[in-house]
């Protein structure tokens, strides 16, 4: 369980980063419950690109869940004023390193079809492996497909398919 400061920082970033149109932001209770399970981990990054425990100002975060040789990226966000500075890529690199250190061989993520973050994930070596039709529902009732992506941790993000 993170310190209250870290949980506050995660919620602060999420509130600023997620577009309410899609209803993708988690509640504080959802984040807290995820971290209570003991298989979830988070990382926080400062505007300058350093990882932090939440005691410094935070520009972004990731939340992941570990399990059986794989880890799933549940959430990744960077405050809008800090985007396009490479912070999301730094968060992903930290996630990959942490996941490998915990014994994961592959990482997964799922997102709505046409999410602008897809370009980032593809640039970091993620490839689509599945699709769920009409999986997400927006607050307005629109149904959106989900796409599942995977990345083997032994593959270079700049040259997918090579060790």
Secondary structure, DSSP 8 states (H G I E B T S, - for coil): ---HHHHHHHHHHHHHHS-TTTT----HHHHHHHHHTSSEEEEEE-TTS-EE-SSS--SEEEEEEEETTEEEEEEEEE-GGGTTSSHHHHHHHHHHHHHHHTT-SEEEEEEETT-TTHHHHHHTT-EEEEEEEEEEE-TT--EEEEEEEEEETTS-SSSTT--
